[in-house]
Amino acid sequence: MDPIIAATHTDPYPYYAELRAQGGLVFHPELKMWVASSARSVCAVLAHADCRVRPAQEPVPKAIASGMAGEVFGQLMRMNDGERQRCPRSAIEPSLAMVDLDEVRARVAARLITADADGLYKAMFRGPVCVVAALLGFNPAQARAISELTADFVACLSPLSNDLQLAAAHTAAEQLRGYFIELLAESKSGLLSGIKQRFEGDQETLIANLIGLCSQTYEATAGLIGNALLALRAQPELRGESIESLLAEVQRFDPSVQNTRRFVAQSCDIDGVRVEAGAVILVLLASANRDPALNEAPERFLLDRPSRRSFSFGGGRHQCPGQVLAMGIASTTVGEILDHGVNLERLAWRYRPSLNGRIPLFSFISD
């Protein structure tokens, strides 16, 4: 076990507890990086001005730097600091906060869900992106195309992707860009109109971050939905309880994003530890969520947990701006899946290959 493999391990949480016992911020010699595992160290890293989201010498991964996926990647607010992060965020975050959740629920409910493995996969991965695309102003056919292209584009975000997947990601980025150019020319959606009014950058940066909104929805929301279904499978007594309360605890207890990384721009002290310029810090968000210093009785799954605290949607200047939207889509989708009679007892699963995500892929056990 190591802190990266842990993300897709059957149960990484006892291992995370061992890491916390060693100290909040500790150097891992095999991985050649620092590991922040406690709530205090995670908070310190996420808040530190010298901890950046990309290394200065490689703002875009070399594997994608020469294609359209790399161009999009380089403009994403989540992959930048400073003004390149603040400008798109100041336009997108307020608009996402004002999304009508009743409209979100209606759009989720309007989608066809079938009680088989393919239907479950589409509900988890394709459905949420379709909802976001529809909110931005795409028609149903276009929204389905956006969700399919987003599935190809997200390959550029993973170091595990092969050459064929990266080539498909470049193609998808080109096509997504074309869809958004046409959409921006029409601009009928209230959500998109609000973003455009607040946005002060160039159109290419806006397009890149609209693609980024879809790509973040794709994996993180799928993991949230899938891990909620696993919680219900493990604890049948939770069925019939508030799905919103269930999702609120799932995102803390078993988050879809287990870790993130920060790159130290210049030598500095973090949580009492001297860290040199060029160092990499693996930030274990999921471990911090289970720190007793953050949540009382953190190993218990409590729907009515008082003063729930979580790093699952990040923290500081890079905290996810779409948390309310993601939780609304996920909770409604879980409700629809249950209403369509999916038999949770027959679910089998493995976790999608990832260095930081905990996203179950389901199949059904044969009778």
KEFIVEX-176307 format. One record per residue (C-alpha): residue number from 1; chain; x, y, z. Coordinates in Angstrom, 3 decimals. Example, Ala and Ser with C-alpha at 12.3 -4.5 7.8 and 13.67 -1.06 7.14 Angstrom:
! KEFIVEX-176307
(1,'A',(12.300,-4.500,7.800));
(2,'A',(13.670,-1.060,7.140));
//
This chain:
! KEFIVEX-176307
(1,'A',(0.000,0.000,0.000));
(2,'A',(1.089,3.543,-0.667));
(3,'A',(-0.851,6.849,-0.590));
(4,'A',(-1.544,6.744,-4.344));
(5,'A',(-2.602,3.103,-4.623));
(6,'A',(-4.853,3.732,-1.623));
(7,'A',(-7.315,5.762,-3.711));
(8,'A',(-8.694,2.637,-5.404));
(9,'A',(-8.048,0.139,-2.599));
(10,'A',(-11.006,-1.764,-1.155));
(11,'A',(-10.646,0.060,2.162));
(12,'A',(-7.874,2.673,2.354));
(13,'A',(-9.076,4.318,5.544));
(14,'A',(-7.152,2.239,8.145));
(15,'A',(-3.999,3.004,6.139));
(16,'A',(-4.814,6.716,6.158));
(17,'A',(-5.145,6.522,9.962));
(18,'A',(-1.648,5.022,10.124));
(19,'A',(-0.300,7.901,8.049));
(20,'A',(-1.949,10.479,10.321));
(21,'A',(-0.334,8.789,13.333));
(22,'A',(3.109,9.352,11.767));
(23,'A',(2.598,13.118,11.645));
(24,'A',(0.628,15.545,9.537));
(25,'A',(3.213,16.272,6.834));
(26,'A',(5.742,13.495,6.217));
(27,'A',(8.165,12.736,3.380));
(28,'A',(7.510,9.463,1.528));
(29,'A',(10.914,8.235,0.263));
(30,'A',(9.560,5.682,-2.252));
(31,'A',(7.221,8.184,-3.905));
(32,'A',(9.759,11.012,-3.442));
(33,'A',(7.072,13.408,-2.347));
(34,'A',(5.615,14.862,0.827));
(35,'A',(2.300,13.494,2.065));
(36,'A',(-0.202,15.633,3.977));
(37,'A',(-2.644,13.350,5.781));
(38,'A',(-4.022,15.265,8.783));
(39,'A',(-6.723,17.909,8.675));
(40,'A',(-4.274,20.513,9.956));
(41,'A',(-1.584,19.788,7.354));
(42,'A',(-4.090,19.518,4.496));
(43,'A',(-5.596,22.868,5.453));
(44,'A',(-2.110,24.423,5.680));
(45,'A',(-1.071,23.162,2.241));
(46,'A',(-4.290,24.200,0.502));
(47,'A',(-4.068,27.682,1.999));
(48,'A',(-0.335,28.285,1.388));
(49,'A',(0.489,30.823,-1.321));
(50,'A',(3.624,28.915,-2.380));
(51,'A',(1.746,25.648,-2.968));
(52,'A',(0.688,25.738,-6.619));
(53,'A',(-1.544,23.438,-8.650));
(54,'A',(1.083,22.880,-11.364));
(55,'A',(4.886,22.801,-11.380));
(56,'A',(6.370,26.020,-12.764));
(57,'A',(8.501,24.137,-15.300));
(58,'A',(5.551,22.118,-16.660));
(59,'A',(2.284,24.088,-16.602));
(60,'A',(0.829,21.610,-19.104));
(61,'A',(1.748,17.886,-19.037));
(62,'A',(4.276,17.094,-21.772));
(63,'A',(2.131,14.235,-23.067));
(64,'A',(-0.614,16.629,-24.205));
(65,'A',(1.216,19.942,-24.616));
(66,'A',(1.280,19.866,-28.420));
(67,'A',(-2.458,19.366,-29.037));
(68,'A',(-5.841,20.973,-28.438));
(69,'A',(-6.395,19.096,-25.172));
(70,'A',(-3.202,20.702,-23.903));
(71,'A',(-4.388,24.146,-24.969));
(72,'A',(-7.603,23.646,-23.019));
(73,'A',(-5.738,22.209,-20.021));
(74,'A',(-3.428,25.222,-19.875));
(75,'A',(-6.356,27.632,-19.522));
(76,'A',(-8.379,25.737,-16.899));
(77,'A',(-8.860,27.706,-13.693));
(78,'A',(-8.340,24.522,-11.675));
(79,'A',(-4.901,24.124,-13.291));
(80,'A',(-3.753,27.703,-12.730));
(81,'A',(-3.007,30.129,-9.921));
(82,'A',(-3.151,33.899,-9.811));
(83,'A',(-5.175,35.893,-12.325));
(84,'A',(-5.579,32.939,-14.733));
(85,'A',(-7.485,31.229,-11.943));
(86,'A',(-9.306,34.211,-10.437));
(87,'A',(-10.712,35.619,-13.689));
(88,'A',(-12.774,32.610,-14.856));
(89,'A',(-13.675,31.659,-11.293));
(90,'A',(-15.123,35.113,-10.552));
(91,'A',(-17.466,34.646,-13.528));
(92,'A',(-18.413,30.991,-13.111));
(93,'A',(-18.741,30.571,-9.341));
(94,'A',(-21.558,33.134,-8.746));
(95,'A',(-23.557,31.742,-11.664));
(96,'A',(-23.290,28.158,-10.412));
(97,'A',(-24.411,29.279,-6.965));
(98,'A',(-27.644,30.637,-8.480));
(99,'A',(-28.599,27.548,-10.477));
(100,'A',(-32.239,26.573,-9.930));
(101,'A',(-32.080,23.173,-8.208));
(102,'A',(-35.714,22.476,-9.137));
(103,'A',(-34.655,22.722,-12.779));
(104,'A',(-31.731,20.408,-12.062));
(105,'A',(-34.066,17.839,-10.513));
(106,'A',(-36.477,18.084,-13.436));
(107,'A',(-33.710,17.551,-15.976));
(108,'A',(-32.336,14.536,-14.101));
(109,'A',(-35.835,13.055,-13.762));
(110,'A',(-36.472,13.493,-17.496));
(111,'A',(-33.603,11.161,-18.395));
(112,'A',(-34.283,7.494,-19.114));
(113,'A',(-32.609,5.165,-16.622));
(114,'A',(-32.589,1.405,-17.103));
(115,'A',(-31.980,-1.064,-14.262));
(116,'A',(-28.944,-2.736,-15.854));
(117,'A',(-25.188,-2.115,-15.858));
(118,'A',(-25.281,0.050,-18.983));
(119,'A',(-28.136,2.139,-17.596));
(120,'A',(-26.296,2.593,-14.315));
(121,'A',(-23.105,3.650,-16.120));
(122,'A',(-24.962,6.231,-18.200));
(123,'A',(-26.809,7.570,-15.168));
(124,'A',(-23.516,8.031,-13.290));
(125,'A',(-21.244,9.365,-16.029));
(126,'A',(-23.272,10.643,-18.972));
(127,'A',(-26.364,11.934,-17.184));
(128,'A',(-24.685,14.605,-15.014));
(129,'A',(-22.808,16.075,-17.994));
(130,'A',(-26.023,16.108,-20.019));
(131,'A',(-27.693,18.082,-17.231));
(132,'A',(-24.869,20.651,-17.099));
(133,'A',(-24.856,20.935,-20.909));
(134,'A',(-28.630,21.505,-20.911));
(135,'A',(-28.310,24.170,-18.205));
(136,'A',(-25.755,25.932,-20.398));
(137,'A',(-28.231,25.991,-23.281));
(138,'A',(-27.576,22.918,-25.434));
(139,'A',(-30.559,20.992,-26.791));
(140,'A',(-30.983,17.308,-25.789));
(141,'A',(-29.155,15.890,-28.828));
(142,'A',(-26.287,18.327,-28.382));
(143,'A',(-26.129,17.588,-24.650));
(144,'A',(-25.726,13.867,-25.386));
(145,'A',(-22.914,14.674,-27.829));
(146,'A',(-21.239,16.888,-25.230));
(147,'A',(-21.371,14.065,-22.681));
(148,'A',(-19.817,11.594,-25.152));
(149,'A',(-17.041,14.019,-26.106));
(150,'A',(-16.386,14.825,-22.449));
(151,'A',(-15.886,11.108,-21.801));
(152,'A',(-13.059,11.200,-24.365));
(153,'A',(-11.650,14.539,-23.230));
(154,'A',(-11.129,13.537,-19.572));
(155,'A',(-8.432,11.092,-20.705));
(156,'A',(-6.080,14.067,-21.057));
(157,'A',(-6.384,14.696,-17.304));
(158,'A',(-5.012,11.279,-16.301));
(159,'A',(-1.343,10.195,-16.395));
(160,'A',(-2.621,6.633,-16.900));
(161,'A',(-4.034,7.335,-20.388));
(162,'A',(-2.405,5.694,-23.417));
(163,'A',(-1.546,7.298,-26.763));
(164,'A',(-4.850,6.314,-28.376));
(165,'A',(-6.828,7.824,-25.501));
(166,'A',(-4.798,11.026,-25.657));
(167,'A',(-5.352,11.303,-29.414));
(168,'A',(-9.092,10.920,-28.824));
(169,'A',(-8.882,13.603,-26.120));
(170,'A',(-7.333,16.077,-28.581));
(171,'A',(-10.081,15.347,-31.106));
(172,'A',(-12.766,15.701,-28.452));
(173,'A',(-11.315,19.032,-27.326));
(174,'A',(-11.504,20.344,-30.895));
(175,'A',(-15.124,19.268,-31.246));
(176,'A',(-16.129,20.580,-27.819));
(177,'A',(-14.561,23.915,-28.695));
(178,'A',(-16.682,24.038,-31.851));
(179,'A',(-19.880,23.325,-29.925));
(180,'A',(-19.146,26.082,-27.424));
(181,'A',(-18.249,28.637,-30.111));
(182,'A',(-21.703,28.110,-31.615));
(183,'A',(-23.398,28.174,-28.220));
(184,'A',(-21.721,31.422,-27.180));
(185,'A',(-22.924,33.046,-30.391));
(186,'A',(-26.531,32.209,-29.429));
(187,'A',(-26.296,32.627,-25.627));
(188,'A',(-29.914,31.816,-24.727));
(189,'A',(-29.274,30.183,-21.363));
(190,'A',(-29.606,32.210,-18.178));
(191,'A',(-26.641,30.347,-16.693));
(192,'A',(-24.391,31.025,-19.671));
(193,'A',(-25.565,34.626,-19.993));
(194,'A',(-24.627,35.266,-16.385));
(195,'A',(-21.181,33.749,-16.893));
(196,'A',(-20.601,35.831,-20.032));
(197,'A',(-21.633,39.055,-18.311));
(198,'A',(-19.156,38.512,-15.483));
(199,'A',(-16.288,37.136,-17.569));
(200,'A',(-13.533,39.612,-18.395));
(201,'A',(-11.098,37.377,-20.278));
(202,'A',(-10.884,36.208,-23.873));
(203,'A',(-13.289,33.752,-25.488));
(204,'A',(-10.780,30.887,-25.683));
(205,'A',(-10.262,30.993,-21.911));
(206,'A',(-14.026,31.013,-21.374));
(207,'A',(-14.503,28.065,-23.715));
(208,'A',(-11.740,26.100,-22.006));
(209,'A',(-13.362,26.594,-18.620));
(210,'A',(-16.811,25.635,-19.882));
(211,'A',(-15.221,22.412,-21.140));
(212,'A',(-13.600,22.153,-17.716));
(213,'A',(-16.982,22.481,-16.028));
(214,'A',(-18.198,19.458,-18.001));
(215,'A',(-15.050,17.419,-17.339));
(216,'A',(-15.144,18.057,-13.579));
(217,'A',(-18.804,17.043,-13.538));
(218,'A',(-18.033,13.807,-15.392));
(219,'A',(-15.790,11.979,-12.916));
(220,'A',(-16.398,13.606,-9.546));
(221,'A',(-20.187,13.383,-9.753));
(222,'A',(-20.046,9.807,-11.030));
(223,'A',(-17.949,8.848,-8.026));
(224,'A',(-20.306,10.584,-5.640));
(225,'A',(-23.290,8.728,-7.091));
(226,'A',(-21.493,5.384,-7.126));
(227,'A',(-20.174,5.664,-3.575));
(228,'A',(-23.647,6.614,-2.360));
(229,'A',(-25.020,3.417,-3.906));
(230,'A',(-22.287,1.429,-2.151));
(231,'A',(-23.209,3.068,1.159));
(232,'A',(-26.840,2.047,0.637));
(233,'A',(-25.791,-1.471,-0.314));
(234,'A',(-23.696,-1.801,2.851));
(235,'A',(-26.320,-0.208,5.102));
(236,'A',(-29.817,-1.113,3.836));
(237,'A',(-31.342,0.618,6.855));
(238,'A',(-30.432,3.957,5.259));
(239,'A',(-32.897,3.427,2.415));
(240,'A',(-35.887,5.619,2.916));
(241,'A',(-33.838,8.269,4.713));
(242,'A',(-33.134,11.675,3.195));
(243,'A',(-30.985,11.240,0.092));
(244,'A',(-29.586,14.757,0.500));
(245,'A',(-28.385,13.845,4.011));
(246,'A',(-26.966,10.583,2.678));
(247,'A',(-24.936,12.381,-0.006));
(248,'A',(-23.702,14.977,2.480));
(249,'A',(-22.149,12.210,4.581));
(250,'A',(-20.941,10.130,1.629));
(251,'A',(-18.895,13.035,0.273));
(252,'A',(-17.106,13.185,3.640));
(253,'A',(-16.941,9.491,4.484));
(254,'A',(-15.976,8.011,1.091));
(255,'A',(-15.227,10.851,-1.363));
(256,'A',(-14.779,10.398,-5.094));
(257,'A',(-11.690,12.633,-5.066));
(258,'A',(-9.283,11.073,-2.582));
(259,'A',(-6.255,13.269,-3.122));
(260,'A',(-4.826,16.195,-5.017));
(261,'A',(-1.320,17.572,-5.502));
(262,'A',(0.503,20.799,-4.840));
(263,'A',(3.903,21.913,-6.147));
(264,'A',(6.098,24.100,-3.956));
(265,'A',(7.167,27.227,-5.830));
(266,'A',(9.766,28.372,-3.309));
(267,'A',(11.210,27.053,-0.061));
(268,'A',(8.850,27.661,2.827));
(269,'A',(7.550,26.393,6.164));
(270,'A',(4.274,24.453,6.068));
(271,'A',(2.656,23.309,9.298));
(272,'A',(6.013,23.578,11.059));
(273,'A',(7.935,21.630,8.411));
(274,'A',(10.553,23.085,6.064));
(275,'A',(9.754,22.169,2.468));
(276,'A',(12.133,23.028,-0.348));
(277,'A',(11.306,24.621,-3.692));
(278,'A',(10.362,22.049,-6.337));
(279,'A',(8.905,19.590,-3.831));
(280,'A',(5.649,17.789,-4.569));
(281,'A',(2.998,17.377,-1.892));
(282,'A',(0.307,14.712,-2.121));
(283,'A',(-2.703,16.126,-0.268));
(284,'A',(-4.867,13.336,1.156));
(285,'A',(-8.293,14.953,1.289));
(286,'A',(-10.032,11.690,2.193));
(287,'A',(-7.664,11.090,5.097));
(288,'A',(-8.224,14.583,6.487));
(289,'A',(-11.993,13.990,6.379));
(290,'A',(-11.506,11.087,8.816));
(291,'A',(-9.250,13.052,11.192));
(292,'A',(-10.829,13.151,14.696));
(293,'A',(-9.577,16.719,14.956));
(294,'A',(-11.945,17.658,12.104));
(295,'A',(-15.000,15.482,12.814));
(296,'A',(-15.987,13.743,16.014));
(297,'A',(-16.289,9.936,15.660));
(298,'A',(-15.107,10.205,12.033));
(299,'A',(-15.315,6.445,11.335));
(300,'A',(-19.053,6.426,11.949));
(301,'A',(-21.445,7.089,9.062));
(302,'A',(-23.921,9.613,10.470));
(303,'A',(-26.655,11.226,8.392));
(304,'A',(-27.321,13.816,11.091));
(305,'A',(-23.663,14.563,11.808));
(306,'A',(-23.416,17.917,13.584));
(307,'A',(-20.999,20.531,12.169));
(308,'A',(-19.875,18.235,9.354));
(309,'A',(-16.529,19.351,7.877));
(310,'A',(-14.958,18.048,4.704));
(311,'A',(-12.140,18.683,2.241));
(312,'A',(-13.758,16.616,-0.523));
(313,'A',(-14.456,19.689,-2.645));
(314,'A',(-11.039,21.155,-1.910));
(315,'A',(-10.361,24.256,0.103));
(316,'A',(-9.010,27.764,-0.095));
(317,'A',(-8.738,29.523,-3.431));
(318,'A',(-9.229,26.279,-5.370));
(319,'A',(-12.333,25.048,-3.588));
(320,'A',(-14.738,23.574,-6.130));
(321,'A',(-17.201,26.279,-7.259));
(322,'A',(-19.816,23.723,-8.321));
(323,'A',(-20.393,21.882,-5.055));
(324,'A',(-24.085,22.762,-4.733));
(325,'A',(-24.759,21.798,-8.353));
(326,'A',(-22.837,18.514,-8.054));
(327,'A',(-24.660,17.545,-4.862));
(328,'A',(-28.017,18.420,-6.425));
(329,'A',(-27.355,16.312,-9.525));
(330,'A',(-25.971,13.397,-7.495));
(331,'A',(-28.758,13.240,-4.917));
(332,'A',(-31.479,13.413,-7.561));
(333,'A',(-29.735,10.763,-9.680));
(334,'A',(-29.433,8.376,-6.730));
(335,'A',(-33.143,8.849,-6.044));
(336,'A',(-34.012,8.107,-9.667));
(337,'A',(-31.821,4.988,-9.696));
(338,'A',(-33.592,3.655,-6.617));
(339,'A',(-37.000,4.526,-8.035));
(340,'A',(-36.170,2.551,-11.189));
(341,'A',(-35.688,-0.599,-9.131));
(342,'A',(-31.940,-1.187,-9.400));
(343,'A',(-31.164,-4.198,-7.199));
(344,'A',(-28.276,-3.046,-5.016));
(345,'A',(-27.719,-6.535,-3.556));
(346,'A',(-26.732,-7.815,-6.997));
(347,'A',(-24.121,-5.114,-7.594));
(348,'A',(-20.504,-6.073,-8.154));
(349,'A',(-17.879,-3.401,-8.682));
(350,'A',(-14.284,-2.462,-9.255));
(351,'A',(-12.778,0.985,-9.046));
(352,'A',(-11.953,2.903,-12.200));
(353,'A',(-8.136,3.025,-12.664));
(354,'A',(-7.010,6.343,-11.218));
(355,'A',(-4.255,7.989,-9.197));
(356,'A',(-6.659,10.145,-7.218));
(357,'A',(-10.281,9.153,-7.917));
(358,'A',(-12.468,6.592,-6.161));
(359,'A',(-15.127,5.865,-8.746));
(360,'A',(-16.854,2.473,-8.799));
(361,'A',(-17.711,0.763,-12.087));
(362,'A',(-20.659,-1.587,-11.629));
(363,'A',(-21.745,-4.901,-13.043));
(364,'A',(-24.479,-7.247,-11.851));
(365,'A',(-24.023,-10.624,-10.229));
(366,'A',(-25.867,-13.297,-12.227));
(367,'A',(-28.631,-15.266,-10.558));
//
